[in-house]
Amino acid sequence: MIETRLLRQFIAVAEELHFHKAAIRLHMAQPPLSQAINRLEEKLGFSLFLRNKRGVKLTAAGMAFLETAYRTLKELEQGIEYARNVSEGICGKLTITAISIAYYESLLTTLRRFREVYPNVRLTIREMPSASQAKALLAGEADIGFMRKLPMPPDIIASRLLLNEQIIMALPASHAKAQQPLVDLRDFAEEDFVFTPQALGSGYHSQLIALCESAGFYPKVVQEAAQIHTLIGLVACGFGVALVPESIAYSTLRDRVQFRPIRPIKDQPTPTMGLYMNWNTQNASPALGSFIAMLDQGAPKRFSDTLQSPLIL
């Protein structure tokens, strides 16, 4: 391994083509400089300079090595600068996993703002169900997960509630109750339901099942869909009805699907569903810290503004 100090000394002599002038430029005596160049030539195994009474001249190998020295020092300086920026959270990479965030305009706005403020952080967004996100966070394959509530080890995974949204009913536009201002969940006990698979998010799935059970029935699930837009498409085609987060209603064309609030059951509060931001507390990524700091500067308030209450469709 050749020291960068030797490279800088070689460059000084190569540019000055005079050992004494190079020594003055480097703020050192000439003999130690001559000895340093000799050591460098010994390490390389070939001569860098032709020395005679008329002066100093680069050999062909010396000219080639000069380009290498320039490139090596430049790459090293760039690497140091990049590493410094990474340590400050203004460079690096940030991997985000999320459920279908297309329905959350304020979350998309925050991601865009982060990209504008930190253009040198490579932002990767992967859409996946909550259960897969949990595995990615625990395995260190993701920095942040935007997901539904799941049982996670609190000593490893930190969790922040970003918003609570109503659970509403998605109905085919032709459904008899599609034009009612409110629907009673108990009236759907004999209806066909479309659900997301339990394996993709046990917390989300269990919450919807429990909501139906509180209305006195277990939902008759006739079809499952992994993606929420597919689920809505199945409702539109008449496969059944579905319980969905309120945010879906604001980003879905309603010519074939109608969304209706659910009347509270037995004086219980309006059923809601949370969207959480989770991250691994053992993750020391400065870029992660920068993202969380941006949320702390006011983004959560904008998240709550995403949802309108009451739901008017």
PLY file of the C-alpha trace (Angstrom):
ply
format ascii 1.0
element vertex 313
property float x
property float y
property float z
element edge 312
property int vertex1
property int vertex2
end_header
0.00 0.00 0.00
1.41 3.37 -1.04
0.86 6.25 1.36
-1.01 9.28 0.05
1.87 11.41 1.41
4.22 9.75 -1.07
1.76 10.38 -3.90
1.55 14.08 -3.04
5.34 14.33 -2.88
5.65 12.60 -6.24
3.07 14.95 -7.79
4.96 18.01 -6.48
8.24 16.84 -8.03
6.50 15.82 -11.28
4.88 19.24 -11.62
7.96 21.26 -10.63
10.51 18.94 -12.30
12.90 20.31 -9.69
13.53 18.69 -6.30
14.51 21.91 -4.54
11.42 23.81 -5.75
9.21 20.85 -4.89
10.70 20.69 -1.38
9.97 24.38 -0.83
6.40 23.84 -2.05
5.97 20.94 0.39
7.59 22.86 3.26
10.28 20.24 3.76
14.02 19.83 3.18
15.26 18.48 -0.14
17.16 15.36 1.13
14.09 13.80 2.80
12.10 14.46 -0.38
14.70 12.74 -2.54
14.72 9.80 -0.14
10.90 9.62 -0.27
10.89 9.45 -4.07
13.54 6.74 -3.96
11.37 4.71 -1.56
8.39 5.16 -3.86
10.36 3.92 -6.87
11.52 0.92 -4.85
7.91 0.10 -3.90
6.79 0.40 -7.52
9.72 -1.45 -9.00
10.39 1.08 -11.77
11.91 4.55 -12.18
9.71 7.61 -12.17
12.33 10.23 -13.04
15.41 10.62 -15.18
17.96 12.61 -13.19
21.03 14.26 -14.70
23.01 17.47 -14.42
20.55 19.26 -16.68
17.60 18.57 -14.43
14.78 16.13 -13.76
12.47 14.56 -16.30
9.61 12.11 -16.00
10.09 8.66 -17.50
7.30 7.20 -19.64
6.27 5.11 -16.65
6.41 8.23 -14.48
4.04 10.07 -16.83
1.61 7.16 -16.71
1.84 6.92 -12.93
1.20 10.66 -12.60
-2.28 10.18 -14.04
-2.84 7.36 -11.59
-1.70 9.53 -8.69
-4.03 12.36 -9.73
-6.98 9.98 -10.06
-6.26 8.19 -6.78
-6.11 11.38 -4.73
-9.21 12.80 -6.41
-11.21 9.64 -5.74
-9.99 9.59 -2.15
-11.05 13.21 -1.61
-14.44 12.52 -3.17
-14.83 9.43 -1.01
-13.99 11.36 2.14
-16.46 14.10 1.23
-19.16 11.53 0.49
-18.52 9.73 3.78
-18.66 13.06 5.63
-22.02 13.84 4.01
-23.30 10.37 4.87
-22.32 10.93 8.50
-24.34 14.15 8.45
-27.37 12.48 6.89
-27.24 14.44 3.63
-25.94 11.57 1.50
-26.34 7.82 1.49
-29.46 5.76 0.97
-32.83 5.28 2.61
-35.00 2.24 1.93
-38.68 2.71 2.68
-41.33 0.00 2.63
-44.99 0.90 2.60
-48.51 -0.24 2.01
-50.27 1.44 -0.93
-49.17 5.01 -0.15
-50.72 6.39 -3.34
-53.81 7.04 -1.21
-51.89 9.22 1.28
-51.17 12.52 -0.43
-49.51 14.12 2.60
-47.14 11.17 2.97
-46.18 11.49 -0.68
-45.68 15.22 -0.11
-43.30 14.53 2.79
-41.33 12.04 0.69
-41.04 14.60 -2.09
-39.92 17.27 0.38
-37.28 14.93 1.79
-35.97 14.28 -1.71
-35.81 18.02 -2.38
-33.98 18.78 0.87
-31.64 15.76 0.62
-31.14 15.22 -3.14
-28.01 13.13 -2.56
-29.80 10.52 -0.46
-30.84 7.66 -2.74
-34.47 7.01 -1.85
-35.87 3.54 -2.55
-39.58 2.89 -1.97
-40.90 -0.66 -2.02
-44.60 -1.40 -1.77
-45.34 -4.48 0.31
-47.86 -5.72 2.88
-47.36 -5.04 6.58
-46.18 -8.56 7.45
-43.44 -8.43 4.83
-42.42 -4.97 6.04
-42.01 -6.27 9.58
-39.63 -8.97 8.34
-37.65 -6.44 6.29
-37.25 -4.09 9.28
-36.12 -6.89 11.59
-33.66 -8.17 8.98
-32.18 -4.72 8.38
-33.39 -4.73 4.77
-35.49 -1.58 5.24
-34.98 1.64 7.16
-38.61 2.74 7.57
-41.92 0.93 7.23
-45.30 2.60 6.76
-47.70 -0.11 7.83
-50.68 -1.22 9.87
-50.27 -2.14 13.51
-48.54 -5.45 14.10
-47.09 -7.03 17.25
-43.40 -6.05 17.10
-40.60 -6.35 19.69
-40.60 -2.88 21.35
-36.93 -3.17 22.29
-36.03 -3.41 18.60
-38.76 -1.67 16.63
-39.91 1.88 17.38
-43.42 2.75 16.25
-45.15 6.07 15.69
-48.84 6.53 14.92
-49.15 8.91 11.98
-52.91 8.97 11.60
-56.14 7.25 12.55
-58.67 6.91 9.77
-62.23 5.64 9.73
-63.02 2.14 8.55
-65.69 2.45 5.89
-67.68 0.14 3.67
-66.90 -0.18 -0.04
-69.98 -1.18 -2.04
-70.67 -1.85 -5.70
-72.42 1.23 -7.10
-75.45 -0.96 -7.86
-75.78 -2.15 -4.25
-79.11 -1.41 -2.58
-77.41 0.49 0.24
-74.92 2.38 -1.92
-76.83 5.65 -1.63
-77.46 5.60 2.10
-75.56 8.25 4.10
-74.65 5.66 6.77
-74.70 1.88 6.72
-75.23 -0.54 9.57
-72.62 -3.29 9.56
-75.18 -5.73 10.97
-77.13 -5.49 7.71
-74.22 -7.17 5.89
-74.18 -10.39 7.89
-75.31 -12.43 4.87
-73.28 -10.49 2.31
-70.20 -11.71 0.46
-66.96 -9.97 1.58
-63.65 -9.35 -0.13
-60.65 -9.37 2.26
-56.90 -9.14 2.10
-55.17 -12.41 3.08
-54.43 -12.73 6.79
-50.82 -13.72 6.07
-50.13 -10.27 4.60
-51.12 -8.40 7.75
-52.57 -10.29 10.69
-53.27 -7.11 12.70
-55.24 -5.47 9.87
-57.12 -8.67 9.09
-57.91 -9.42 12.73
-59.20 -5.90 13.33
-61.73 -6.18 10.51
-62.82 -9.64 11.63
-63.30 -8.34 15.20
-65.34 -5.41 13.87
-67.74 -7.80 12.12
-67.94 -10.01 15.20
-68.89 -7.00 17.29
-71.83 -6.61 14.88
-72.85 -10.19 15.60
-71.53 -12.14 12.63
-68.40 -13.63 11.06
-67.82 -12.29 7.54
-68.36 -14.67 4.63
-65.12 -14.10 2.70
-65.57 -15.25 -0.90
-62.45 -13.67 -2.40
-59.06 -12.36 -1.24
-56.83 -9.77 -2.89
-53.27 -8.87 -1.87
-53.40 -5.31 -3.26
-55.99 -2.76 -2.15
-56.63 -1.51 -5.70
-57.33 -5.11 -6.76
-59.70 -5.49 -3.82
-61.59 -2.34 -4.88
-61.70 -3.66 -8.44
-63.32 -6.87 -7.20
-65.93 -4.83 -5.31
-66.61 -2.84 -8.47
-67.20 -6.07 -10.38
-69.74 -7.26 -7.83
-67.70 -9.93 -6.03
-68.84 -8.55 -2.69
-68.41 -5.68 -0.25
-65.26 -4.72 1.65
-64.16 -2.86 4.77
-61.41 -0.40 3.85
-59.53 2.58 5.32
-61.15 5.96 4.70
-58.20 7.27 2.66
-59.07 4.84 -0.14
-62.25 6.79 -0.85
-60.43 10.01 -1.68
-58.30 8.48 -4.42
-60.73 6.06 -6.06
-63.13 6.74 -8.89
-66.63 6.20 -7.59
-68.57 5.52 -10.76
-68.60 1.80 -9.93
-67.79 1.80 -6.21
-69.47 3.76 -3.43
-67.96 4.32 0.02
-70.15 4.73 3.07
-69.39 5.43 6.74
-70.38 2.77 9.24
-72.84 3.57 12.02
-71.17 3.01 15.43
-72.07 -0.33 16.95
-73.62 -0.50 20.43
-72.46 3.00 21.40
-68.89 2.08 20.54
-66.66 4.80 19.01
-66.40 5.05 15.26
-64.15 2.19 14.10
-60.73 3.47 13.03
-57.51 2.05 11.67
-54.02 3.42 12.28
-51.16 4.03 9.89
-47.82 3.63 11.68
-44.25 4.53 10.86
-41.90 1.86 12.22
-38.11 1.72 12.25
-35.38 -0.43 13.76
-33.87 1.31 16.79
-30.56 -0.47 16.11
-30.33 1.28 12.73
-27.75 4.06 13.05
-28.33 5.49 9.55
-27.96 9.30 9.64
-30.37 9.50 6.67
-32.99 7.78 8.82
-32.37 10.36 11.54
-32.81 13.16 8.99
-36.14 11.72 7.83
-37.48 11.37 11.37
-36.32 14.91 12.15
-38.24 16.18 9.13
-41.39 14.55 10.46
-40.74 16.10 13.86
-40.67 19.53 12.24
-44.36 19.42 11.48
-45.16 16.64 9.03
-47.48 14.77 11.46
-49.88 17.72 11.46
-50.11 17.54 7.69
-50.82 13.82 7.93
-53.88 14.45 10.09
-55.11 17.00 7.56
-55.26 14.27 4.93
-58.50 12.88 6.31
-61.71 14.84 6.33
-64.42 14.36 8.93
-67.21 13.60 8.61
-66.84 11.52 5.44
-68.90 13.15 2.70
-69.04 11.29 -0.60
0 1
1 2
2 3
3 4
4 5
5 6
6 7
7 8
8 9
9 10
10 11
11 12
12 13
13 14
14 15
15 16
16 17
17 18
18 19
19 20
20 21
21 22
22 23
23 24
24 25
25 26
26 27
27 28
28 29
29 30
30 31
31 32
32 33
33 34
34 35
35 36
36 37
37 38
38 39
39 40
40 41
41 42
42 43
43 44
44 45
45 46
46 47
47 48
48 49
49 50
50 51
51 52
52 53
53 54
54 55
55 56
56 57
57 58
58 59
59 60
60 61
61 62
62 63
63 64
64 65
65 66
66 67
67 68
68 69
69 70
70 71
71 72
72 73
73 74
74 75
75 76
76 77
77 78
78 79
79 80
80 81
81 82
82 83
83 84
84 85
85 86
86 87
87 88
88 89
89 90
90 91
91 92
92 93
93 94
94 95
95 96
96 97
97 98
98 99
99 100
100 101
101 102
102 103
103 104
104 105
105 106
106 107
107 108
108 109
109 110
110 111
111 112
112 113
113 114
114 115
115 116
116 117
117 118
118 119
119 120
120 121
121 122
122 123
123 124
124 125
125 126
126 127
127 128
128 129
129 130
130 131
131 132
132 133
133 134
134 135
135 136
136 137
137 138
138 139
139 140
140 141
141 142
142 143
143 144
144 145
145 146
146 147
147 148
148 149
149 150
150 151
151 152
152 153
153 154
154 155
155 156
156 157
157 158
158 159
159 160
160 161
161 162
162 163
163 164
164 165
165 166
166 167
167 168
168 169
169 170
170 171
171 172
172 173
173 174
174 175
175 176
176 177
177 178
178 179
179 180
180 181
181 182
182 183
183 184
184 185
185 186
186 187
187 188
188 189
189 190
190 191
191 192
192 193
193 194
194 195
195 196
196 197
197 198
198 199
199 200
200 201
201 202
202 203
203 204
204 205
205 206
206 207
207 208
208 209
209 210
210 211
211 212
212 213
213 214
214 215
215 216
216 217
217 218
218 219
219 220
220 221
221 222
222 223
223 224
224 225
225 226
226 227
227 228
228 229
229 230
230 231
231 232
232 233
233 234
234 235
235 236
236 237
237 238
238 239
239 240
240 241
241 242
242 243
243 244
244 245
245 246
246 247
247 248
248 249
249 250
250 251
251 252
252 253
253 254
254 255
255 256
256 257
257 258
258 259
259 260
260 261
261 262
262 263
263 264
264 265
265 266
266 267
267 268
268 269
269 270
270 271
271 272
272 273
273 274
274 275
275 276
276 277
277 278
278 279
279 280
280 281
281 282
282 283
283 284
284 285
285 286
286 287
287 288
288 289
289 290
290 291
291 292
292 293
293 294
294 295
295 296
296 297
297 298
298 299
299 300
300 301
301 302
302 303
303 304
304 305
305 306
306 307
307 308
308 309
309 310
310 311
311 312
